[in-house]
């Protein structure tokens, strides 16, 4: 029977059971513990920065200390700069180039739009996913009317190919109509020449939120909150492949087919679309969703 000291296994006994040497254990601990601690700190910083989007690094540092996390403000500044989380002050929107990436920014076409059918507006966004020792990134494309996840892609970097991968997956089983509106934030991935050219090839109208106004992409933001609360925060992914399997199952099997949405009359997105596409229920569904 294993010896216990408090609630912890003695290191010698744990090493014997795992068939590793004590030296090997300490070497692994020394290599991985600092990276896990750094990843945990970055996760806390990102949560505070995304919840309080106008906070600079000093206020983020103060908030962390209120949560019992003691960290130097210079370290917080470094992490926020590396993760592009420094606060964005609200300013008047002008249809011109975005100073942070120098590419063309498009006006918001959906601010006063009433959604009446699937394939009218697609919304896209990117979020981070924490692994044990690093972050990966998830790009998604949703149908704004049905909330259905149409395409998604996971990757280790924020290159434009991540967003294009999600868009291409959305196109596999989804016929796209002419003049569909593609809405996103002003992120460099969505403003890149490759992504914009792809949308133009598809005949999409391009729409973007104002800078520093995440509520203008509210359906995508709401989806990401649901994903974090009901999947990501409940798991600890070992690596990219495990995250891909688990998140893929949640998106494709749970969220689209089983998760009930109050805005859809307590139907999952796939079932709502199926009912909406039935002529007998289309009119009733439209009335139910009318603001």
Buried (B, 14 or more C-beta within 10 A) or exposed (E): EEEEEEEEBEEEBBBBEEEEEEEEBEEEEEEEEEEBEBBBBBEBBBBBBBEEBEBBBEBBBBBBEEEEBEBEBEBBBEBBEEBEBEBBEEEEBEEEEBEEBEBBBBEBBBEEBEBEBBBBBBBBBBBBBBBEBBBBBBBBBBBBBBBBBBBBBBBEEBBBBBBBBBBBBBBEEBEBEEEBBBBBBBBBBBBBEEBBEBBEEBEBBBBBBBBBBBEBBBBBBBBBEBBBEEBBEEBEBEEBEEBBEBBEEBBEEEBBEEBEBEEBBEBBBBBBBEBBEEEEBBEEBBEEBEE
